[in-house]
């Protein structure tokens, strides 16, 4: 059943803490977040300076700085893996799990495939292997505003424009004009 823009936004706002992957994004104005109860794997963002934290342990104070885009600290906190790929995959391409390549990924070419976006190519290692980032700070984007949600566009690229057709999947939140916290949701909604 088609979903209107308002229904999507209402759903997204109402269920920000109830996505099927149980990821929670908390926001505040201090860093570090201190004694803040949340499940392991939750994220916290300081809306004043953009610092991002991940809940890494059971104590209310177990928050780890997620890093700032392009810094060594950020590189150490990304979730990346080397995966097999087609030779045509390039840096910056969004990817799906491959249906034909063992331990591989396919380039996202649209937002109408039932597979959900799982990552983005951050480096080509060889013609047929690539470093895929599944979560982390993603830079070199264009036309974002702080706080924008980012999605897979009908052309298979990152956009801050809510798609009016195909599958809608939140891929992260912008924290600068060219940067976002890349963390693809496990939820998709089909629009017609």
C-alpha positions, 0 to 999 in steps of 0.5 A: 500500500502506498505511503504518503510523505506525512505518513512516512514522517509520522512513522519515522518520528514515532518509531525512531526508537522502535526500528526492527534492528533496535538501534536507538538514536538519542540526542542531547547537548552535552558530551559525553552523555554521562550516566544515560540508560540505553541498550548496548548498540544505541547511539547518542549525538551531541546536537551542539558540537556533533560528537557521536557516541555508541553504547558499548557496555552494560553500565549507564556510563559505557559510551564510546566516542564514535569519531569525527569524519576523516580522523584516525579515531573515526577510521578506527570506529568504522565497521568495514570489511573486504568483500568480493564485487563486480569490477564496475563497483566504484568508491561511493557506490551503495551496495546490496548483498550479492545474489550471484557473487560468493561473499560479495556485494552488488552495486545499488542501481535503484531503490526498487530492488527488494534487497536493502542497502547494507553499506557503501564502497569506501575503497577498491582493493583490487578489481574484484574486491572492495572495502565496504563500510557498514557503519561510520562517518561518511564524507564527500556528500553534497547538498545536505543540511544538518539533521537531514535523514539520508536515503537511497535515491531512485538512481541508487545514490545517497539523497536527502530527498525522501523518495516518492516511489520504490523502497524507502530506507533511512541510511543515516543522519546528516551532521554537516553539508557533506557528511552523515552518520552512515548507519542503514536501517534494517527497515524498508517501506515500499512506496508506489 
